[in-house]
Amino acid sequence: MGATVETIRCADWLRMSARRFPERACLVTETERFTFAETAARVAQLAHALRQAGAGVGERIALLASNSHRYMETLLASLEIGGTYVPLNFRLAPPEVENLLRRASATILFVEQRHLAAIEEMRERLPLLRLVICYDAALGDVEYETFLRTGSPDFHGDAPVNDDDIVGLCFTSGTTGVAKGVMHNQRVTKALTVQTIVERRLSADAFHYSPSPLFHVAGMVYAYAGISRGYTTLIMDFEPTKVLHWMQHGGLTGCFFVPTMISTLLQTPGVHDSEYEQLESIAYGAAPMTPALLRQAMDTFRCDFINMFGAGTEAGLQTILTPEDHRRALDGHEHLLASIGRPAWNVDVRLCDDDMNDVPRGEVGEIVSRGDGVMTGYLDMPDETAEVLVDGWFRGGDLAWQDADGYYYLAGRKKDMIIRGGENVYPIEIEGVLADLPGVVEVAVVGVPDPHWGEVVRAHLVVDDTFVLDKAAIEAFCRSRMAGYKVPVDYRFETSLPKNASGKILKRELRERP
């Protein structure tokens, strides 16, 4: 860790909010409610318990569990003692978990009971892992609440944390291959949190819900924003009927959803039984949303909408389509509903070619950005870090073009681009056409090898069972809307599309299907 400096630590946010709003609800679950004062006391207790158990500055503290107030307390306690939290995707297979625990050099693990058997089986192969704490059972080395009671609620962490010190190690979803350990220093965590508050326009009176898993930067940053700003956060798994109840009757003022969640809510019985009077805004991101779905959502929920696009774990928010942009779209500029907006606050954005030269407006280029929210780098991967961090600019592989008014429009992922007989084909364009077909719920377009063309286009569709679509009708529709070389040569009807924890479709899995 760096030398002592006079700076506000991320760990100080909770203590400061507890002084301002001691009786205000901080973390709310389906059955429990914790005020800021209560949350601060529990976090201090956990931090002290960790310190007494030998956890020091820089300790690698892993978490393998679903969202809960205890998970959030663990992240905050890690910050308090100057540790480095390592949140792991609870959907990973045991060999993947073991690999990441080893790569992270984790010494302490907080875990749910359902993962314990796998952890115990691999533990002898993880000599650095010295303490396993179980959230929901008297198993592992110690049960969470029992461990918590060994600490003092009066503890005040005095770990000197410099803004350049690493506070989080978050592994990417691995949609394109091996998961990378993204290092977040305190400056990055601060920047992402403040940016979320600013661009989401979150007041201290907000009551916000994000179903994003806390091991993902979106879930984590929204929770930190609540801690820092002093608003209330709902922690609950995404169950459509329950979420609708909270939106209609629970007082929620804001939500963040991925498009598939919005689509699911719109198909949930009772969705039209409310005016959603307390709901002020819904933010969406992590995956593209069709203009048709967006318009349906705006007509139903009758609140402000905000499109938040970014490079997630590696570089945070990059562009934003504001509520004013959405209202302008409904006022005769509907093309804006297909846009990801303009650069977000405190972020510099460019569109570049492969040599980092700016491309002219109207041409497709790679989104590159710089700002305080860009990661420090990948853990033990200097070559991979150098590929994406160039002179302070982050290259995430997203392609876009810019119109005359400065709005950006996605053209897909650089690695997803299909080259058919020398012609560049952008899957997102074809997906937009297919999404206009009646009954299409989800769609993903991928390139597959072809001996003559090099690659050809294949479409995977999830179709509402009340509609009947045959391949001939779909092909005719596509040919009426796009050039022949873009038309898929194969259509696969699926019951669902594979996704990662943040809602992104795993196109790599689709490409690998025979």
N, C-alpha and C positions, 0 to 999 in steps of 0.2 A: 504494500500500500504506500501511497505517497506521504509527503510530510503534512503535518497539521496545518490546516488553513481555516480562515474564518469564512465559512460558507454555510448556507442553509442546505442541510442534507435532505434527501428524500425521506429519510427516517423521521425527520422533524415535522413533516406534514401532519401526521395523525395527532401528535401532541398539541400542535398549534390549533388545529380544528377543534380538538376536545376542549381547549380553553375558550374558544369562541362560541361553540354550540354543544356544550356538554350533554344536554338532554335530547338533542336531535338524534333521530335514528340514523345510524351510520350504515350498518349491514342488516338487511332484512331477508329472511328466508320464508319458506311456506309456513313454518311453525314457530319461528323465533325472531326476536327483534333485539338488536344490540345498539345502544346509544354510542355516541362518539366517546364519552367518558368510559363506558364499559369496555369498548373495543380497545381503547388506549391502555386500560389496566390489564386486559388479557394479553395484549401484545407485549407489554413490559414484562409480565410474568413469564411468558414463553421465552422471551429474549434472555431473561435472567436464568431460566432453567437450562437453556442451551449453553450459556456462559459457564454455569456451574458444571455442566457435563463436559467441559473442555473445549467447546467451540470458540474459536478465536477469529481474528480478522482474516478474511480471505477464505474461510471455511467453505467447502463446496457442499451445499445443502440441497439434496435432490427431493423432488416431489413427484409422486405417481398416484394420482387420484383425480376424481371428478370435482367440479366446482362445489365449494362449501365455504362457510365463514371461517372454518379452521384452516383451510387452504390459504385464504387471504391473510389470516393472522400469521401464518408461517412465512409468507413472503415479506410481510412487514417486520417480523422479528429478525429475519435474516438481514434486512437493511439496518435494523437497530444495532446489531453487533458487528456490522461491517463485513458480513459474510457475502458469499456469491451463491444466489439461488439457481437451481438447475431444474426447471419445470419440464417434465417429460410427458409425452403423448401417451395417455392411458390406453389407447387403442393399439399400441405396438405389441408385437409378438414378444414373448420372453427373450429369445436370442437378441432381438433388437434392443430391448431394455438393457440387457446385460452389456451389450456393446457400448451403449451411450453412458452407462454408469462408469464403465472402465475408462472411456475416453475423457469423461469429465473429472475423473479422480474424486468421485463423490465419497465423502466420509460419513455423512448422515443422510438417512432416507426417511421421509414421511410418506406413508403408504396406506391405501385402503385394504381392508381384509381380503377382498377378492383377488388381490395380486400377491398376497403373502406366500402362498405355496410356491409360486414361481420364484419369488425372491429367495426363499429359504433354500431352494434347490440350487440356485446359482451362487449363493453367498460364499461358499468356500473358494470360489474362483475370483472373488472380489476382496482381496486382503485389506484394502483401504477402508472398506465399509465397516465401521465399528459400532454404529447405533441405528437401529430400525424402530421407528415410532409409528404405531398403528392408530389411524384416525378413529376407527369405528368398532374396535373390539379389543379385549384384553389379551392381545396376541403380540407377536413380534417381541422386541426387547422390553417394550413398555407401551401402555395405552396412553393416548394423547392427553386426556384430561388428568390422568394420574401424573404424567410428566409435567403438565402445566402447573400443578399445585406445588411442585418443588421449587418454583420460582417466586419472586416477590413482585407485586404490582407496582412497587415504588421504584423499581429499577430504572435507571436512566443510562442508556448506552452512551459511552464516551468514545467510541471508536472514531478515530480521525479519518474521514472519508473525503478524499480529494475528488474533484469532478472528473479527473482522468482515471480513477480507480474503477475496476470492473465490479459491478454489483449483480449482474445477471448473465447467465449463459443459456441461451435459448436455441434449441436445435430446430432447424428448418424442417418442413414437412417431408422433404425428400421426394417431391413430385417428379423431379428429373434425375434422380439417382440417389447417391449417398447423402444422408442428412449431414448438414454442416452446423457446427457449433458457433452461433452468432454471439459475439461478445458485446455486451452493452455496458458502457461506463455510466457513471452517475449523470454526466452531462446529457447523454442520449436519453436516459430515462426522464430527466427533467424536461427536455425539449419536447419529447413525444407527448408527455402529460399536459404541458401548457398548450401545445398546439391543438390537442383534442378539446380542451376547455374553450379555447378561442374560436375554433372553427365550428364546434357544435353549439356554441353560444349557451353554455351551461351555467346557470346561475346557482347560488347556494341554496335556493329553494327547490331545485330539481329533484325528481324521483326517477332514477334512470335504470333501465334494464338492458343488459347485453348478454345473450346466451353464449357468446364466444367462450370457449374453454380458457381458463386462467393460465394454461400452459402456452397459450397463443398471445402474441403481443396485443391484439385487439381487445381481448378480454381483460388482460392485465392493465392496459393503459386506461381503459374506462374505469376500472376499479380504483386505480391511482388518482384519476381525475376527481372522483368522488371524495376520496380521502383528503386531497389537497384543497379542493374548492369548498368542501363542507356540505356536499349534498348526499342524499340517501341512495344507496345502491341495492337493487334487488338481485339476490343470488338464487338462481333456480334453473334447472334443466329446461330445455325447450320441449314443452309438451303443449301443442297448439291450443287445446281447450283451456288449460290453466293460464297460458299466456294471454289469451283473449280475455279471460276473467279479470286479470290484473289491468289490462289495457282499458277495459270497460268500467270496472268497479273498484279497482285497487288504487287509483290515484296516480298511475304512472304519467309522467310528463314527457318522457322521451325514451326511445328504444333504438338499438342498433341491430339490424338483421342482415343476413346474406340473402340474396334474391330467392333461393329455394325456400327459405323460411317464410318470406312474404307470400310466395305462391301457395305454400301450405296453409297459411292463415286465411287466405282468401277463399280456400276451399273448405274451411272448417265451419260446421253448422253453427249458426248464431252470429256470424261475423257481421251481418247487416242489422243486428238488433241493437245498435248503439250509435250515437252521434259522436262518440269519442271526444267529449267536450273538454276534458282535462289534458288530453294528449296534444302536446305542442309540436313535436317534431319526430320524424323517423329518419335515421341515417341508414344508408345501405352501402355495401361495398364487398370486397373480397372476390367478387365474380361479376361478370356482366349481367345486366338486367335488360330485357327487351322493352322498347317503348310501350308496347301494348300492355305488358304486365305492370309497368310503372304507372301508366295512366289509370289502370284499374285500381291500383293501390291508392293513388291520390284521390280518386273518386270515392273510395270506401272509407278511408281513415280521416280525410278532411283536415289534414294538418300539414305543416311544412315538411318538405322532403329535402335531404342533403345527400348527394353522392360523394363518398369519400374514397378516393383511389390512391393507392400507394404501393410501395414495395415491401410493406409489412415489416417482418422481423429485421430486415437488413437496412431499411431506409425510411420506414414510417410513411406518413402521408405525403403525397406529392402534388395532387391536384384536387380541386373541390368544385362541384356544381352546387351553387348556393340555393337557398329557398327562393331568392329573387329570380335566379335563372330558371327555376322550375315554373314559377308563375309566368315568366315571360314566354316560356315554351307553350303554356296553355293559352296564351294571348296571341297566338298566330305564328309562333316560332317553334313549331313542334320538333324540328330537327335537333334542338338542344337536348331533348330527352335521350338522344343517342350519344351525348357528349359526356366526357368525364370532367368537364369544366376547365378552369384556368388554374395557374399555380397557387398552391396553398400558402398560408402565412409562413414567413420565415424560411421559404424554400426557393432555391433557384433551379429552374427547369429548362432543359434544352432538348432538341431532337437532333440526333447525330447519326452519321454513317459509321461504317466499321472503323474508320480512322479518326473518329471523334471530331469530324468536321460537321458544322451545322448544315442541315438540309433546308432547302427553300420551303416556304409555307405551301401547303398543299401536297407535299411529298411525304412519303412514309419514312420515318426514322426511328431510332431507338431512343426511348426516354432515358435521359441521364439527369441526375439531380445532385445538389449538394446542400448541406445545412447541418445544424447541430444534431438532427435526428438520425444521421447516418452512422451505422455501426462502426465499432473500432476495427473489426476484422473477424475472420473465421479462426476458431481455435485450432492451432497446430496445422494450418493449411495456408502457408505463405503464398504458394503459387496461385491457388484459387482466389485468395484475397487480392492479389495483384491483378487478376483478370477483371475483377469487378470494381475495384477502387483505383481510379486513374486520376492522379493529380487532384485528389479531393472529391472527384465526381464519382457517383455510384452508377454503374451500368447493370440494370436488372434484367434486361432482355425483353422488356415490353415494347411493342411497336405502336406508333401512333402518327397521326398527321394533324396539322393545325390549320384552322380556317382563318379568314381575313380578320375576324374579330378576336382572335387569340384563344378560341376554344379548342381543346384537344379531343380527338376521336380515336379510340383504340383500333388498332389493326391486328391485334393478336399478340402472341408470344413469338419471339425470334426463333425459338427452337420448335415451335409448332408450325411455322410457315411451310407450306407445301410447294415444292418446285416440280411442276408438271411440264415436261418437255421444254424446259427453259423459262417457263412463265411462272411468276410468283403468284401463289394463291393464298389469300389470307382467310383462315377458317372462320374468323369472327364475322366476316361479310356473309358467308354462306349460312352460318348459324342464324343470322338476323333474318334472312329470307325464309328459312325453314320454320322459324319461330312464328311467322305470320300465318302458317297453315292452321286451320281450325283443328282443335284437339291436341296440338303439340304442347306438351307440358314442359319437356326439357329436350335439349339437343346438343350434341357435341360432334364436331367434324374433325377428322384426323387424316393424315396422309399415310398411305400404305404402299409398299414396294410394288413396282410394275416393271416387267422386263422391257417394255417398249418405251413408256413415258418416263421411267425413273420412279415417279410417284403418281398415284391417282388419289382421288378424293373419296372417302367413305364417311357416311353419316350414321350416327347412332341416335335414335329417337325414343323418347318415352311419350306415349300417346294415351290420352284419356280414353277409357274403354267404351265411352258413349259415342265415339267417332270411329268411322271405318275409313282408313287410308290405305290405298295400295301403292305399290312402287311406281306403277305407270302414271298415276295421278300426281304423285309427288314430283316425278321427273318432269312432267309436262309443266307443272307450276314453276319449277326451278328454271326451265329453259325460257319461260316467259319473262323471267326477272333477272337473268344473269347470262354472261357469256358461256358458250358451250364447254370450254375447257374447265370451268369452275363447277360444273354440274357433277354431283356425286355419281360414281359408277356403281355404288353398292349402298343399300340402306339396311340397317340392322334395327329391329324393333326390340327395345329393352323394357324390362319392368322397372329398372332404376339404373342410374349411372354411378360409377364408383367415385367417391369423394373423400377428400381428407378432412381433418377436423375443422378447418376454417371454411368448408363449403365449396372448395375448388374442385372441379372435376379432374380426375386423374386420367389425363389423356394418354399417358404412358401405358397404363393398363389396357386402354382401349386399342391402342396401336398394336399391342402384343397379342391380341386375340386373333386366332386363325381365321 
